[in-house]
Amino acid sequence: MSAQDPPEEITPSIVCPNCGQRIRLDEALRHELAADLIARREIELREQAEGEAVEKVRAALEGQLAKLEEQEERLGELTGRLKQHQAAEKQLRQKQRELEDQKEAWDVERERMRDAIRKEEREQAAKIQQERYDELARRKEDDHKTEVRQLNDKIERINAQLEVALRRGATGARQEEGIARQDVFADELRERFVGDEIKVTARGQAGADVVQEVRYVGRDCGTILWECKRAANWSGTWVGKLASDSRKAGAACGVIVSETLPPGMEGSGRVDDVWVCDFGSAAHLAAGLRWVLIAASQYEAANAARADTSGKVYDYIATGGFASRCEAINQAVETMMRILGREKRYYEQKWKEWERHIETVGGSLFGIAADLVGLGAEVPPPLRAELPNVTRPALPAGSSG
């Protein structure tokens, strides 16, 4: 084709993949091929769009799945916390029940202690009252016996000693009362110590008022001299007189029984070589002295076969063994009375301390219950009713209004 030739129309063509020749495409074929390519392209685009949509959906699902897993993890944490709170609440309720059981047990024990204390107090009061009554009755009985004996003696002597009674006047009444008192005392010794020989010294004769010959299983064990005094004031001359009478009579010991004791002495005691006591302690002192004499007599009988028996007995009495035993008896009685008083005061103080401890325990229990209320735990209605302001927790420090 030359340069002057008109240009030929360029026709679209394709190359055959099998033979390699170029094939022209006319309009219809071109449309057919284009439609096929367009359809393929649409399919590719649709698949691509679907793939992208699937990816987006997958990504969205994965995000939601991650959020779901996160929510499940958080739900697990919340469930764990809930279980912990439930376990804590269970422990609090268990402790609350234990505290209630302990409180009930302590209440019962406190009531038992109170009942025991009241019972012991009543028994002590009744015992003291009975002792006072017995002492008063004994004194009344002694006074009655004294008055009866005094009246009888006055009636028996009124005819024979009328002039003597008128001459002595008022002073004679006191002396007559003393004589009657020593007779009553002698009768009391006879009642208590049936085997002993009790003799009252006749009026006007020298010697002690009452002589007690101690006897045990038919053997003479010794002599006790008793001097009865009802004077208003103590006299030191009585001791020397009774000591002299004891030496003359060969008595083992002498005792002054007086309504008035030396200054500083209570109940009984020893002045020089003579025992001194009041009428209430005389019988107890007599029992102790009698026991000492019997023991000394048994000791003497057990050593009778020895050649130096008399020397041993003398050493026993002279070196203080006899007197120390008598003193030990008196001291033992006084010690027991002091111990009894101390124990009484001690238990009264202990009862007060126990009552304070019980009140402290009760206050602590209520404090624990109040703390549980502050933590949000439930308190049983009976315990809540006993707590002050338990339904209105205290305001935090610094708050107002």
PyMOL commands that set and color helices and strands:
alter all, ss='L'
color gray80, all
select helices_A, chain A and resi 27-157+162-168+170-192+237-249+279-302+309-318+321-374+381-386
alter helices_A, ss='H'
color red, helices_A
select strands_A, chain A and resi 13-15+22-24+197-200+210-216+219-229+253-258+268-271+274-277
alter strands_A, ss='S'
color yellow, strands_A
deselect
rebuild
show_as cartoon
